[in-house]
Amino acid sequence: MRIGAFLGSAVLALVVGLVSPVGAARAADVPAVGAKTAYVIDSAGTIHYAKRQTRRVPVASLVKVMTAYVVLREARLSDRIEVTAADVRYAASNGAATAALAKGERLTVRDLLYGLMLPSGADAANALARRYGPGKAAFVAKMNATARRLGLNDTNYTNADGMPSPAGSYSTAFDQVKLAKVALDNSTFRTVVSREVHKVAKSSMQRAHTWRNTNKLLQSADGVLGVKTGYTNAAGFCLLFAGERGGRRVIGVLLGDQDARRFSTAERLLDHAGEQIAGS
């Protein structure tokens, strides 16, 4: 082989290695990812997949991860919050997912967190933000202050639920994984996001509720810890996910994907990370 051709081949191989989503993995071993942006790491800091992970995009209801995180830092789980007509009207008028809350119900923060994270209730988000701002504007300011403190430098929130707004909220795959890593250190957060079904018994203070988790990955894959689904027209289908593989916690996100595909892709990415961990 001529020296020039050899050097050209060597340079090409180096470039391919630099842009490969996973350092030493062969391209054929890496799962195909159709999402616009994606990022997967493990608790040891190993990057198992990266695709436009610093691109700013809307993240839909993944915003509720920060909502839950802020609430858990400020609230007592036994606190009760009365649902207002404005909470119910907000979700209904925006066509958002709801926890089917009714005016006058007084639910605990613990139950509202399930209503926030499992059925992705914008009514629950509104009630929590209103209480712990106090007021929604103050609560969003707390969300953004928390983002700065955590080093989420490419994240901006405009509401507590992720619905489109004129100001336009955004984040990145990198920041979403970083946030999930911190949130999952909270045992209550882990318990909530890993629950497939949560039931609230009827009492003098609330109606009966049965909330089912929209995260189908909990049903299809082993060792899954959660975390959150999301969808708007602007964001596409999103999934923030985590699972245990090879003794490590693997955390990943898919932003701007197709509905069913996000769950199967996430499962393949978790297993791929497990194979990489086992081979390291």
N, C-alpha and C positions, 0 to 999 in steps of 0.2 A: 504494500500500500504506500502511495506517495505521502511524504511528511505532511503536506498541506491538507490532504484528505483526512489523515489520521487526527490532526489537530482540530479540524472542523467537526469530526465525529465526537471528539472528546468534549469540545465546547457545548455541542448540542446536548450531550448526555448530562453535562453539568446543569444546563438551563432547565432541562426536564426535571431533574432532581430538585431544583430550587422551587419550582412551581407546583410540585406534587403535593396534594393535600396532606399526605402523611409521609414524614421524612423518609424512612428506609423502605416503605412498603412498595411493592410493584404496583404499577397503575392498574393491572388487571385484578388486584386484590381489593381495591377500594370500591365500595358500593357506589353505584350511579346515584347522583343527587340532582333532582330536577328543580329544587327550590332556588329562588333567586339568590339568597344568601344563606350560609350555614356555618356552624362552628361546633366542634366537639373536643372536649378536653377531659382529662381525668384528675383525680385528687392529687396526683404526684406532679401535675403541671404538664404532662405530655399532651401535645396536640395531635389528635387522631384524624381530624378533618377540618379544613378551612376553605371557605369559598366566599369571597367578597365580604369578609367578616367585619370590616370597618365601614361598610356602606350604610349611610343613614336612610332608614326606611320606617314607615309606620308599622307598629307591631300589634295593633288591635288589642284584644283583651289580655295579652301578656302584660299590659299596664297594671292589671290587678295584682300581679306579684308584688309590685312596689306598694300598692294600696295595702295589701295584707301585711307587708313588712313594717310599714309605718304604724299601722294600727297595733300590731303586736308589741311595738316598742313603747306605746303610750297607754294602752287600755288594760283593764282587768277583764279576763275572760268572762267573769260573772256579771259585768256591767250589763244593764238592760237598756235598749234603745227603742224608742217608740217610732214606728213607721208612720210617716206623714203622707198626706195625699200628694205632695210634691215629689216624694220619693217614687211613688207608684206612677205618677203622671210622667215623670222624667223618662223612665224606661219605656213606657208605652208610646209616648210621642216620638221617641227617637228610633222606634223599631228595634230596640236592643233585646238581648237575651235577658230573662228575668228569673227571679226565684219565686215568683207568684206571691209576693208579699201583699198584704192588705193594710189599708189605713187603720191605725189604732192598735195593731199588734205590737207587743213589747217583747222583743227577742233578745237573748243574750248575745254578747259579742262573739262567743264561741260558735253559736249557731249561725250568726250572720256571716262569719268567715266561711263556713261551709256553703252558705247560700251564695257567697261571692265567688268561690273557687270551683265548686262542682258544676252547677248549672250556669255559672258565669253571670250571676244576677247584677244587672246595672242598678236595680232598685236597692240591693244590699250595698253596693258601692256608694250610692248616693247617701244612704242613711249613715254609713260609717264615716264618710268624708264630712258630712254635715256636723256630726257629733265631735269628731276629733280634730277639726281645724282649729277652733270651731268655725264652721262655715266652709263651703267648698273651695273658695279661693285661697283661704289660709291653708287648707289641707294640701292643695296642689303645690303651694309654696314649700310646704314641708317635704313633699315628694321630691321636688327639684333640689332642695337643700341636702336631702339624704343622698340623692344621686351624686352631687358634687363631693360629698364627704366620702363616698365609696369609690370615687374615681371614675364614675361613669360619665366621661367627658363628652360623649357623643349621644347623650340622652336628654330629652326635654319632654316634660309632661304638661298637658293642658287640661286634663280632667282625671278622675279617679277610675274610669271604666274603659278607656281606649276607644270610645266612639269618635268618629271624625269631627274635627272642630276647625273653625276658620283659621285659628292660629297655627294648627298643625303640629301634633306631637310626633316625635321620632325617637328611634334608638338604633342600635346595631346588634348584629349577632354576637359580637364580642362582648358588648356591655350586658346583654341579656344573660349570657352564660355566667358572667362575673356576678351579676345580681343573684341569680339562682344559687350559685355556690354559697353566698353569704346567707341567703334566706333559708336554705336547707340545713344550716347549722342550728336553726331554731326547732326544737322538738315538736312544738305545737304546729308549726307550719308543715313539717314533714307528715305529721299525723293527718292533717286536713287534706293535703294534696294527694295523699296515697289512698284515700278512702274512695271506694267505688260507689257506695250509697250511704247517705246520711238521712236519718228520719228524726223529725221533731214531733214530739207527742202533743196532742191537743191539750190545752189548759185554759185557765181563765185569762191568761195573758197572750196566748197565741193560738192560731189555727194549727192543724196538723200539716206537716210538710214532708214530702219525700223527694230528696234531691239526688240525682244520678250524675256521676262524673262524666263529662264530655270527652275525657281522655281515654280513648279506646285501647291505648297501649297497655293500660293496666290489666286488661283482659287477655291480651294476645301474647305478652312477653313475660318472662320470669324476672324477678329481681327488680321490678320497676318501682321507682319512688314517687312518681308524679311527672310533670309539674302542672302545665297549663296549656290549654288550647286557645286559639283566637281566630277571628275572621272579620274582615270588613272588605268591601269592594277594593279599597285602596291598598290594603295590606295583603290581600289574598289569604290563604289558609296558613296558619302559623302553629307551631308546636314547640314548646319548651319542655324538654324531657330529661330524666335522670334515672340511673339504674346502677346496681352493684354488679361489677364484672371483675373477676380475678382479684378480689380483695380490695378493689378501689371503687370509688364513686365516679361514675362517668356522667358528665353533664353535656347536653347538646341542645341546639336549637335549629329549627328550619323555618325560614321566613319567606313568604310568597310562594307557597307550594300548592298542590292540589289536595282535595279533602282526604280521600282514603289513602292516597299515596304517602302522605306525611307519616302515618303510623307505621306502615311497612318499611319505609325508608329509615325511620328512627330505630326500629328493631334491628335492621341490618347494620346500622351504624354502631349500636350498642354491642352487637356481637362482634363486629369488626374490631372495635376497641378492645374487647375481651381477648380476641386472638392476638392482637398486638401486645397486650399486657402479658399474656402467657408466654409469648415468645421473647420477651425482653430480658 
